[in-house]
Amino acid sequence: MGIRLVLGDITEQHVDAIVNAANSSLLGGGGVDGAIHRRGGPEILAECRALRAARYGRGLPTGQAVATTAGRLPARWVIHTVGPVYSAAQDRRDLLASCYRESLRVADELGARSVAFPAVSTGIYRWPVDDAARVAVRTVRGVATTVSDICFVLFSEAVYAAFARAVAEPRPGERP
């Protein structure tokens, strides 16, 4: 599996699946979530509403993932995942890691070979970027998946730099 970093707009990525840092309502919001819903069009919202009505009446649980059409985006699917809100008092890294694992599980079920991830939970959910980058990179490296191309699409140079540091870290058992 290859890991690429891109500084830019996730809604412009030509991949099989784009991961949405969604809120639990699945009905759109701000940041990445709002951008995906705006650019993807009403088809995404319609499928999200159907998911809410059929399976997720109380919303998508934190750390889980579910797919919809990508609507007008250049991808085939959007994989929605709900990241945890950062807490200095409680270690929620397992929930953050679950977002990446579950998104890749859904991607495998769809047959996706290329997936673009945002920096889940680093926006309004206030997760410290360096820690979020380490969790993201370690998690995707540790998942058995048929996805061959993983792209982290990052919205600022500071977030890009944090992910570049995480990618450069040696894997467990490797020498620096």
Residue pairs with C-beta under 8 A, 6 or more apart in sequence:
1 140
1 141
1 145
1 147
1 148
1 149
1 150
2 148
2 149
2 150
3 137
3 140
3 141
3 150
3 151
3 152
3 167
4 149
4 150
4 151
4 152
5 151
5 152
5 154
5 160
5 163
5 164
5 167
6 13
6 116
6 151
6 152
6 153
6 154
7 154
7 155
7 156
7 157
7 160
8 153
8 154
8 155
9 35
9 153
9 155
10 18
10 32
10 35
10 36
10 116
10 118
10 153
11 18
11 35
11 36
11 39
11 40
11 73
12 74
13 74
13 75
13 116
13 151
13 153
14 74
14 75
15 75
15 112
15 114
15 115
15 116
15 149
15 151
16 75
16 76
16 77
16 107
16 110
16 111
16 112
16 113
16 114
16 115
17 67
17 70
17 75
17 76
17 77
17 78
17 79
17 106
17 107
17 110
17 112
17 114
17 115
17 116
18 36
18 70
18 73
18 75
18 77
18 78
18 79
18 115
18 116
19 65
19 78
19 79
19 80
19 81
19 103
19 115
19 116
19 117
19 118
19 120
20 32
20 33
20 36
20 78
20 79
20 80
20 81
20 118
21 31
21 32
21 33
21 81
21 83
21 118
21 119
21 120
21 121
21 123
22 29
22 33
22 60
22 80
22 81
22 82
23 29
23 33
23 59
23 82
24 58
24 59
24 60
24 61
24 62
24 82
25 52
25 59
26 48
26 49
26 51
26 52
26 56
26 59
26 60
26 66
26 80
27 45
27 48
27 49
27 52
28 34
28 37
28 38
28 45
28 48
29 37
30 123
30 124
31 123
31 124
32 118
32 123
32 155
36 44
36 73
36 78
37 44
37 45
39 72
39 73
40 69
40 70
40 71
40 72
40 73
40 78
41 71
41 72
42 71
43 68
43 69
43 71
43 72
44 68
44 69
44 70
44 71
44 78
47 68
47 69
48 68
48 80
51 60
51 66
51 68
52 59
55 66
56 66
59 82
60 66
60 80
60 81
60 82
61 82
62 82
62 83
62 84
62 95
63 81
63 82
63 83
63 84
63 94
63 95
63 96
63 98
63 99
63 102
64 81
64 82
64 98
64 102
65 79
65 80
65 81
65 99
65 102
65 103
65 105
65 106
66 79
66 80
66 106
67 77
67 78
67 79
67 80
67 106
67 109
67 110
68 77
68 78
68 80
69 76
69 77
69 78
70 76
70 77
70 78
71 78
75 116
76 110
76 112
77 110
77 112
79 103
79 106
79 107
79 110
79 115
81 99
81 100
81 102
81 103
81 120
82 99
83 95
83 96
83 99
83 120
83 121
83 125
83 127
84 92
84 95
84 96
84 121
84 125
84 127
85 92
85 121
85 125
85 126
86 92
86 121
86 125
86 126
86 127
86 128
93 131
93 135
96 120
96 121
96 127
96 132
96 135
96 136
97 135
97 138
97 139
99 120
99 121
100 117
100 120
100 135
100 136
100 139
100 140
100 143
101 139
101 143
103 115
103 117
104 115
104 140
104 143
104 145
104 147
105 145
107 115
107 145
107 147
108 145
108 146
108 147
111 146
112 147
113 146
113 147
113 148
113 149
114 147
114 148
114 149
114 150
114 151
115 147
115 149
115 150
115 151
116 151
116 152
116 153
117 136
117 140
117 150
117 151
117 152
117 153
118 152
118 153
118 154
118 155
119 129
119 132
119 133
119 136
119 152
119 154
119 155
119 159
119 162
119 163
120 127
120 132
120 136
121 127
121 132
122 128
122 129
122 132
122 159
129 158
129 159
129 162
130 162
130 165
130 166
132 162
133 159
133 162
133 163
133 165
133 166
134 166
134 169
136 152
136 163
136 166
137 152
137 163
137 166
137 167
137 169
138 166
140 150
141 171
152 163
154 160
154 163
170 176
